[in-house]
């Protein structure tokens, strides 16, 4: 669904702090910190909400499989930019 590395990378693309992600997703900052630090894995529904917050901000999640380098994130270009 979304890995800790993808979460960190998506935040970096958007220049978001963990607090900004917490506000955008209504997920607790501690939950995000523990997930990104690989100390815990949130419930599936929490991961869905995180992904939706990123996608609404323009992040696209890509899955290329192990042979092509694994999963990642890219920032979608908006029309008119």
Rosetta blueprint (number, residue, H / E / L):
1 X L
2 X L
3 X L
4 X H
5 X H
6 X H
7 X H
8 X H
9 X H
10 X H
11 X H
12 X H
13 X H
14 X H
15 X L
16 X L
17 X L
18 X H
19 X H
20 X H
21 X H
22 X H
23 X H
24 X H
25 X H
26 X L
27 X L
28 X L
29 X H
30 X H
31 X H
32 X H
33 X H
34 X H
35 X H
36 X H
37 X L
38 X L
39 X L
40 X L
41 X L
42 X L
43 X L
44 X H
45 X H
46 X H
47 X H
48 X H
49 X H
50 X H
51 X H
52 X H
53 X H
54 X H
55 X H
56 X H
57 X L
58 X L
59 X E
60 X E
61 X E
62 X E
63 X E
64 X L
65 X L
66 X H
67 X H
68 X H
69 X L
70 X L
71 X E
72 X E
73 X E
74 X E
75 X E
76 X L
77 X L
78 X L
79 X L
80 X L
81 X L
